Amino acid sequence: MTNRPNILLIAGSAEAHDIASALSRSTMSAQAILRRVERSFGPLNVPSQIWTPGCSAEMQGYFAANGITAICDAGHGFDADVSLIAAEAARRSGLPYARLVRPTWSIVPPAERAASVAQAAAMIPIGARVFAATGRGTIDDYAPFTGRKLFLRQANAHVRNPLPEFAEAVYGGPPYTQAQEVALFRQLDIDTLVCRNVGGRPSRPKLDAALELGLRPIVIDRPAPPEGSQQLASRQAALAWLKSL
């Protein structure tokens, strides 16, 4: 390993934004990759690009071309494909890899669990008014839709392919408070929430708001991190790991 670590930060979580800021003030060199711009939580304080590796060999090539010496994976909790690719590429390249995963929420009745967006969609009753916080990329998983309307949260109004007739975009970016989510659900007359168990307090208000209003929450289980990988439970743990390199 070189005297000056060169870190690849896989971004996509709020913690990644804080880690990038800390790295920019450190003696370490760092760069970041991000699947979608809306997951940046604002500008990252290290050089970054929107890129998703197609396979582990492609990511190994990225490591070699950029002189990467360690990988801190603070990507979105549901970007499991990127994490699996990065972990395998790091293993093959002999580089340190760690995955930051928040403790998940404890899901107890009346909230229900689902293994995937498609399974959650199949649980939606006829005529339901649904608020979905599962990302624009999951819209196909809701078809055929048996509810009355699906309100899909989006971070911004960039030009995209039109949503299907049953769906309507709701724009906004974090952080959200429980009171804000309560007001939004009342305004839209929501009776069912579909969200992902990303864990952590910042993403919890929508679930607490649904429970406060007596709505039906369907919470999708988070994919497991790469098998055998080192796991970090917080931004502080990630920074301590980076300092130890």
HELIX and SHEET records of a PDB file:
HELIX    1   1 ALA A   14  SER A   24  1                                  11    
HELIX    2   2 VAL A   37  ARG A   39  5                                   3    
HELIX    3   3 SER A   56  ASN A   66  1                                  11    
HELIX    4   4 ALA A   80  SER A   93  1                                  14    
HELIX    5   5 VAL A  117  ALA A  122  1                                   6    
HELIX    6   6 ARG A  136  TYR A  142  5                                   7    
HELIX    7   7 GLN A  178  LEU A  188  1                                  11    
HELIX    8   8 PRO A  205  LEU A  213  1                                   9    
HELIX    9   9 ARG A  235  LYS A  243  1                                   9    
SHEET    1   A 6 SER A  48  ILE A  50  0                                        
SHEET    2   A 6 SER A  29  LEU A  34  1                                        
SHEET    3   A 6 ASN A   6  ILE A  10  1                                        
SHEET    4   A 6 ALA A  70  ASP A  73  1                                        
SHEET    5   A 6 TYR A  97  LEU A 100  1                                        
SHEET    6   A 6 GLN A 230  LEU A 232  1                                        
SHEET    1   B 6 GLU A 112  ALA A 114  0                                        
SHEET    2   B 6 ARG A 216  ILE A 220  1                                        
SHEET    3   B 6 THR A 192  ARG A 196  1                                        
SHEET    4   B 6 ARG A 129  ALA A 133  1                                        
SHEET    5   B 6 LYS A 149  GLN A 154  1                                        
SHEET    6   B 6 ALA A 167  TYR A 171  1                                        
END                                                                             
